[in-house]
Each structure stands twice: as structure tokens, then as C-alpha cells.
């Protein structure tokens, strides 16, 4: 996971995940980031606005 603050005071979070589908990757990542935001007092006031994923093929497909 990597976190980057943008000029507009928004934060971009990058996550690498293995999932059987793009939809599942987005679902898992959204759940993870929402839990992090809701559970960390220092992130009070932040909200998850959107979740998007890119499908990156690689040699790791087939490993669950």
C-alpha cells in the first residue's frame, strides 16, 4: 500500500492485490481502505470517494 497526498488535499492510496477478477479486486480494496479510514483516528474527516483498479497480467495468475 502506498499513500500520496494531492494538491487538492485529497489522498490517493495505491494497493497491489491478487484477485480472481477486476470486480473482486475493487471490492476487496474498497473494504480494506474503508476499514483503515474508519478505524484510524488520524484519518477522521477523510472519506473514500472512489475505488478503481487496473488489471495487470503477470506470472502470478493462478495462485490463490
Secondary structure, DSSP 4 states (H G I P E B T S, - for coil): -EEEE-TTS-EEEE-----SSHHHHHHHHHHHHHHHHHH-GGGTT-------------TTTT--
